[in-house]
Amino acid sequence: MPHFGLLGKSLQHSFSKSYFEEKWLLEGLSNYEYRLFEWDPGKDLKAFFESNSQLQGLNVTVPYKSMVIPYLDELTPEAKRIGAVNCIKHDQDRWIGHNTDSLAFMNSLVSWLPPGFDSLALVCGTGGASKAVQHALNRLEIGFSCVSSSGNGISYDHLQELWDPDWKLIINTTPLGMYPNLDSKPEIPFHKLDSSFLLYDLVYNPEKSLFLRLGANQGARVKNGLEMLHLQADLSWQFWNQ
């Protein structure tokens, strides 16, 4: 039986298991298994890989997209460039890290941006998902700044005084607002937004996070991360089978 799964800290929010199970059912693939692996960040990741050698493929979510890299045998060129992994293939005792987030985000964004978009972006967060988003923005030649509570990029405390009105595209790459923490959000000055802004949230559960709701209240166009999830999952499936 082929075994696949998702590695993360808290996975109540995840749609990955049902997505792959429905995909396999539609494609007539039987006896495939997709498991959720909730792993405490304090536990040794080396032990995880040693105890799950039956896996053919693995998706990776917060907080492990960068943390997992030292435990892998190889990275694809894309994963090396991005510095984050969300997809791993187990091939002949070698764990190979890849990144499907960046291309999935880029394809989802391009289909949504208005024609001729030539403004800047503000990326909330600097973790593994943010690295994939930054890579996509660089490929699209969209200039950006990062805001973070971790000490990387602009501090949220200074964001209002440093606010650039040309940050027309604001992207949340953090888990803030994700189920079950529905009342959390990146602390951007929402009162500065209007109908010229676009807000993209990588969070997809709930369908409309507090970040997106507050943006929409100001007239901004909003999009969640569900399409990106589907695109990256399909790219993961391609990688596992190549």
C-alpha positions in Angstrom: 0.0 0.0 0.0 1.5 3.4 -1.0 1.7 5.7 2.1 1.7 9.5 2.1 1.1 12.1 4.7 1.4 15.6 6.1 3.9 16.8 8.8 3.0 19.7 11.0 2.5 20.9 14.5 -1.3 21.3 14.5 -3.3 19.9 11.7 -7.0 20.3 12.7 -7.2 22.9 9.9 -5.8 20.7 7.2 -7.8 19.8 4.1 -4.9 17.8 2.6 -6.0 14.3 3.7 -9.5 14.7 2.2 -8.1 16.3 -0.9 -5.8 13.5 -1.7 -8.4 10.8 -0.8 -10.9 12.4 -3.1 -8.3 12.7 -5.8 -7.3 9.1 -5.6 -11.0 8.0 -5.6 -11.6 10.0 -8.8 -8.5 8.5 -10.4 -9.4 5.0 -9.5 -6.4 4.5 -7.2 -7.2 2.1 -4.4 -5.3 1.2 -1.2 -3.5 4.5 -1.0 -3.2 6.0 2.5 -2.7 9.6 3.6 -2.0 10.2 7.2 -1.7 13.4 9.4 1.5 13.5 11.5 1.2 16.0 14.3 4.8 16.4 15.6 5.8 18.5 18.6 8.7 20.9 17.6 10.5 19.8 20.7 10.8 16.3 19.4 13.7 15.1 17.2 12.8 15.2 13.5 15.5 12.6 12.8 13.4 10.1 14.9 10.3 11.0 12.8 12.1 10.0 9.5 13.6 6.9 11.0 10.2 5.7 12.3 8.3 6.5 9.1 10.4 4.8 6.4 7.2 3.3 4.9 6.3 6.8 3.4 6.6 7.4 -0.3 5.8 11.1 0.0 5.2 13.8 2.6 3.8 17.2 2.6 5.2 19.7 5.1 3.5 22.6 6.8 4.2 25.1 9.7 6.5 25.2 11.5 8.7 22.7 9.6 9.2 24.1 6.1 12.7 25.3 7.0 13.4 23.2 10.1 13.1 20.0 8.1 16.0 20.8 5.7 18.9 19.5 7.8 17.3 16.1 8.0 17.0 15.6 4.3 19.5 13.8 2.0 18.9 16.1 -1.0 17.1 19.2 -2.2 15.8 20.0 -5.6 17.2 23.2 -7.2 13.9 24.9 -6.5 14.0 24.1 -2.8 17.6 25.2 -2.6 16.8 28.6 -4.2 13.8 29.1 -1.9 15.3 27.8 1.3 12.1 26.0 2.3 10.5 22.6 1.7 6.8 21.7 1.6 7.1 18.4 -0.3 9.4 15.4 0.3 9.8 12.3 -1.7 11.2 9.1 -0.2 13.2 7.4 -3.0 15.5 4.4 -2.3 16.2 5.4 1.3 16.8 9.0 0.3 14.6 11.8 1.5 14.4 14.5 -1.2 13.0 17.9 -0.4 11.1 20.0 -2.9 9.0 23.2 -2.9 5.7 23.3 -4.7 4.4 26.3 -2.8 6.1 29.0 -4.8 4.9 27.9 -8.2 1.4 27.2 -6.9 1.3 30.7 -5.3 2.6 32.4 -8.5 0.1 30.7 -10.7 -2.8 31.5 -8.4 -1.6 35.1 -8.0 -1.1 35.7 -11.8 -4.7 34.6 -12.6 -6.0 37.0 -9.9 -3.9 40.2 -10.3 -5.5 42.9 -12.4 -3.9 43.4 -15.9 -0.9 45.7 -15.8 -0.4 45.5 -12.0 2.8 47.5 -11.3 2.7 48.3 -7.6 4.6 46.8 -4.7 3.7 44.1 -2.2 3.9 43.8 1.6 4.6 40.3 2.8 3.4 39.5 6.4 5.8 36.9 7.9 9.3 35.7 7.1 9.0 31.9 7.6 9.0 29.0 5.2 5.8 30.0 3.4 7.0 33.6 3.1 10.2 32.4 1.4 8.2 30.6 -1.3 6.0 33.8 -1.8 9.1 36.0 -2.0 10.6 33.7 -4.6 7.4 34.0 -6.7 7.3 37.8 -6.4 10.9 38.0 -7.5 10.1 35.8 -10.5 7.2 38.1 -11.3 9.4 41.2 -10.8 7.1 42.6 -8.1 9.0 44.6 -5.5 8.2 43.8 -1.9 8.9 44.5 1.7 8.5 42.1 4.6 6.9 42.8 8.0 7.4 40.4 10.9 7.3 40.0 14.7 10.4 37.9 14.7 12.9 40.7 14.1 13.3 40.0 10.4 12.1 42.8 8.1 10.0 45.7 9.3 8.6 45.5 12.8 4.8 45.7 13.2 5.4 48.4 15.8 7.0 50.6 13.1 4.7 49.6 10.2 2.3 52.6 10.5 5.1 55.2 10.4 6.9 53.4 7.6 3.7 52.7 5.6 4.1 52.9 1.8 0.8 53.6 0.0 2.2 51.7 -3.0 2.0 48.4 -1.1 -1.1 47.6 -3.0 -0.7 43.8 -2.7 -0.6 42.6 0.9 0.0 38.9 1.5 -0.4 37.0 4.8 2.0 34.1 4.9 1.6 33.5 8.7 -0.8 31.1 10.4 -2.5 34.1 12.1 -6.3 33.7 11.7 -6.2 30.0 10.9 -8.6 27.7 12.6 -9.0 27.5 15.6 -7.4 30.9 16.2 -10.0 32.9 14.3 -9.5 36.2 16.2 -5.8 36.6 15.3 -4.5 38.6 12.4 -1.4 40.5 11.1 -1.4 43.9 12.8 -1.4 46.1 9.7 -3.1 49.5 9.6 -6.4 48.4 8.0 -7.8 51.9 8.1 -5.2 52.9 5.4 -6.8 50.4 2.9 -9.3 51.2 0.2 -10.6 49.6 -3.1 -7.2 49.9 -4.7 -5.7 47.2 -2.4 -5.5 43.5 -2.9 -5.2 41.1 0.1 -4.1 37.5 -0.4 -4.2 35.2 2.6 -2.4 31.8 2.5 -4.8 30.7 5.2 -7.8 28.8 3.7 -9.6 27.7 6.8 -11.7 29.7 7.6 -12.7 30.6 4.0 -12.5 34.3 5.0 -10.0 35.1 7.8 -10.2 38.1 10.0 -7.4 39.6 7.9 -9.5 39.3 4.7 -12.7 40.4 6.4 -11.2 43.6 7.7 -9.6 44.3 4.3 -12.9 43.7 2.5 -14.6 46.1 4.9 -12.3 48.8 3.5 -13.2 47.8 -0.1 -10.1 45.8 -0.8 -10.3 42.7 -3.2 -9.5 39.6 -1.2 -8.4 36.0 -1.9 -7.7 33.0 0.3 -5.2 30.2 -0.1 -7.5 27.4 -1.2 -6.6 27.5 -4.9 -3.0 27.6 -3.9 -3.5 24.5 -1.7 -5.0 22.6 -4.6 -2.3 23.7 -7.0 0.6 22.8 -4.7 -1.0 19.4 -3.9 -1.2 18.5 -7.6 2.4 19.6 -8.0 3.4 17.4 -5.0 1.6 14.4 -6.6 3.6 15.0 -9.9 6.9 15.2 -7.9 6.2 12.0 -6.0 5.5 10.2 -9.3 8.3 11.4 -11.5 
